[in-house]
């Protein structure tokens, strides 16, 4: 059982300025309502859940159907350790918006906390059915399968499940990102790749308790969180999204020990460290990634991206964790555009 | 998420034993003909493994879940489920792939899987009968034959309409002693082999959970065992504790253990003091022709013994006895001397041997256990008893090597 307190992590900086900008735009249009959701999110971030609940209830009084508002309400209940209410809220949301994967995902996280792994599995399979490339749901489903496997083994081999060291690190989705809310929810299958590979900010609990929850923030540059906004098609934003995508793929492949997928994020003229040959560098990466026993987890905080023509830099704090090592570094990746993809040309850590 | 390559090793690990074949089981005189059994979880297990071998893991998972609905405490089923789930997240190298799984328990479940599948694939064909069941008494409605090598218990009916031919009813996976069969001594954790019968039906309320839904002691050690110096006691046919559907093939202290549902099915047919339980390392099967011939041979030998006893020609009568004969309290010489003396004083003898059962004793030596109601009348003495004889084939002739009351 995951103590709920473990879910109460600092809410990493709420993504892009763009989301806020849109919020402001709405503010101008319909001041009474529009400020509400960002305000709710701010209150959540500050851990002021009763106030957040009050605000979101006021918001929903006007827009009882609004998916984003209801999603945040479910999130608030989760944070307030009211799993029954949270489950009810997310369940209603899946009934009204069956095409949204996030409520299913969060339902699964809640079920998993209650060790109802079969229900968690069903929910995640629903999320994936609607969004076949939904990476977080896959990762969570992997954890649920591992849990179910562990339960089955306990029964098969008469083990005490308390001995099982399997960590529950299922990710709760913090934001409704594959929808623009309100009536115009689009069942977007396949979902935008930026969602599929949402960069994960894993925040490990400071306690040594076995289960730990991870918080996943929404993808930077994903569609608006506001009911009526349309995703901006600004080229710089597109580029920024593509770079975010590469970083996400890179971290995810690394975490999955998928060396091929990892190396695919590097450009052919990548500047290998210490002037190594490309081959020996690749071999070294292979050994250090695929050859590592146990799990690897790579996550990062919100990157700062600067784009200049066909080159870009992304600076972020990287969190690495493996069986033998864990630590955080400041990382700078230099990207070069290759067609419509951005690939890593330089990698520096401090 | 699920790639074919991920499962190759897993599948091979299964195939490696799931296909453990139908090796010719050294059975004389005829290799056992095989058809497919249809009882218990085996048919579903076989299907599940087939799906796994074909890399249809989702279908295998569905079948495993439905199997577990039917048998919620089936540990082997849970292990397969665990493997199938784990295969969805990581590379599976072997059966029971969990990290740090206790090797002995995984081995036990693997052995159970192999054993069950072999049992399923190698069911005896109906026109062959176990060599041991040569003749059942009219009132023995069923007989049990246990094959320890296959971990299988076969239930046969005494088919009176067909001249008392044994008719196959069902077969079940069974558990034997931790150290196998051929029990010799107290505490050797082995299951005895021989011709036994059910001697009791222990009330369930008085049983520890270990014995499951019922327990039926058998008469180990029997006369023959005692003569061979075999020791020990408390060999039962019983069920399974409530926390598991079944136990590994080698797990008891010598008892024959069935799943509770199987024990219950068998128990309905058991007659205390009557139902034979014949335990063999490797059941021999006869065609009906060979079976009839062997049965007729023995019945002729028994009839000749009876007739020669009535003749009061003691030399002829004693020819039916082996020089190695021993009763409970007499050697051959003592027995021969006594018979000569007794017969000399008789004007006539009438012997009836009725309601006989003839069971061949499993093992290398050709030994047959004959049990019948003996009605002895003579000029100076009448006696009725249930008699048991052990006959041994010496130089092609059936000779009595033991006799006593049953």
Interface residues (C-beta under 8 A of the other chain):
Chain A: X138 X141 X142 X143 X145 X146 X148 X149 X150 X151 X152 X153 X155 X156 X157 X158 X159
Chain B: X1 X73 X75 X76 X77 X78 X79 X81 X82 X83 X85 X86 X88 X89 X96 X98 X101 X102 X105 X106 X109 X243
